[in-house]
């Protein structure tokens, strides 16, 4: 790869931005398209489709062959709450290809015995998220039912443009959450991005079933996400 393009690609990776290396199979010329850049026509549609699927491959545009090499940041899930649902969600997420971090300041819940092998952070979200901030390739699942723990990461997820923001709780609980978020300056459009009650509506009842519903909702959001979405000032 051309050193200049390699430098651009490394910069995109460092910033956790997706990119597509577009190479003409006629003359070998390449260009790097970073997610969020405007590119029109049929080639732009092909690039958008590849950014959604994450699959590289050859295409023919206007009678000319190209190869699109796709580089996506590893998608990850940040779970707030070391609860029974999290115990079921952790192995499922790994199988589906997501990195997963569990954050919970309650040391009685956040134990290695309950989450063997998991990336577990027994700290307040305000502190834990400083080391690894949320971004557009992160899904946030807030599962504690405790506003003192859940509210901050939910607000940060909306500001950071996370591709998925979900929160456990009844509609009444979410109604109170909405009031608190509005008091913090969030608008209806931003708040509407929250999946609450969390997960796809499949009638899930047990922790394992709820974990399936959450993961399915996250996968759907990832594959249908708005490309180049920016965070808000909130």
C-alpha positions, 0 to 999 in steps of 0.5 A: 500500500502507498505510504500516504494511504497507509498513514491515512488508514492508520489515522482512521483506525486510531480514531476508530473510524471506518474506511474503504480502500477503493482500488481500480483493477484497470490501472491499480490506482487507489484512494481511501474513503473514510466514513463520513466523506461524501462520494457520489454516484454508484460508487458511493452507494457501493461504498456505503453498502460495504461500510454497513456489511463490513465485507470486502469484494470486487464491484463493477461501476460504470463498466469499470472494475474496482476492489473495495477493501473495508476496514471497520473498527471492532464493534463493542458493547459496554454493559452497565451492571454486573447482573444476571442478564450480563452473565448471559449476554457476555458469552453470546456477544463474543460468539457474535463478534463483539468485544464486551466490557461490563462496568459496575461499581458494586463490588458484590456483583462485579466479581471474577467468580461471576464473570470468569474471563470477562472484561470487568471493571468494578468502578463508577462509569464516570471513571471507567469511561475516561480510560476508554470513551464511548464512540460510534462503534459502541453499543451501550446497555444500561441494566442496573435500574439505578439512576445513580449508575445508569444515567451518566453513561446513557447521557455520554452514549447519546453525546458520543453517537453510540450506534445503540443505546438501550436501558432496562426498566419499565415504561414508568421507569423510562418516563422518569429517566426521560424527565431527568434527561430533559432536565440535562438539556437533551431533546426529544429526538436524542432521547428517542434513540434510547431503546427502552424497554431494552431489546427487541420485543420477543416476549423475553422473560428470563435473563437468558431470553432478555440477553438474546433480545438485547443482542438481536437489537444491537445487531439490528442497530449496527447493520442499519446504523447511520453512517458517519453519525456524529455525537451531540453537544447535549 
